[in-house]
Amino acid sequence: MEKEVEIQIFINKKEMLYSHQNMARAINTFLPYLTNDDLTELGQDILDLMDHREKKEAESVIEVAKHSWPYPDTKT
């Protein structure tokens, strides 16, 4: 059985609520301590994630168009 992971965000010794802004601030705080190799890998991971999201969004647009009214067989 896998142990549940607990993540907490602390900024200036205060626990912060989860939000995009707080997560970005926490990540940005660590960036100066990463090596160039770490930054290169992180950059590639970000680009891969963005590419994946763009592909999924394009697929979603096609699916919505397929299932939107009027259906192709009801057009006159």
KAPEDA-V294241 format. One record per pair of residues at least 24 apart in sequence whose ideal C-beta (glycine too) atoms are under 10 Angstrom apart, sorted by the first residue. I is the first residue (numbers start at 0). J is the second residue. Records with the same first field share a line. If there is no record, write none. Layout:
I: J, J
This chain:
none
